[in-house]
Amino acid sequence: MKNKRGFTLIELVIVLALLGIVLSMIFSPIIFSFKNFDIQNEKANIISDARATMDYLTRAIRKADTVEVVDGNLSVDSKMYKLEDRILFKEAKKVMEGIDELNINKVDKTINIEIVIKNSKGENYKLSSIINIR
């Protein structure tokens, strides 16, 4: 019985361990790339949302006849903009979702707007603008 066919348990364990090491070396850069892509994609979406919101607000302010800041909320031509539960409303209509903070200050004829959006890790992305009213 010298001609035994098959593998021993030790040979199978060694082959599986080596195969696991090789596969982890091959797939770790791929997994890292996918994670990095997701992070960059989320960041781009956050920046895009913040810019769109800022653009919307600055256009509304520049077109307006009267602009007031009441209790941290923006009133443009008697239409109130409020942030509630991460949603920016104009009167009762949704304007934009996903905004964590909207800070508006008016000093004389200057309005300072700051938009803060948090990512999934809790990091803040801020966008601010200064608008001079004529």
Order of alpha helices (4+ residues) and beta strands (2+ residues): alpha-beta-beta-beta-beta-beta-beta-beta-beta
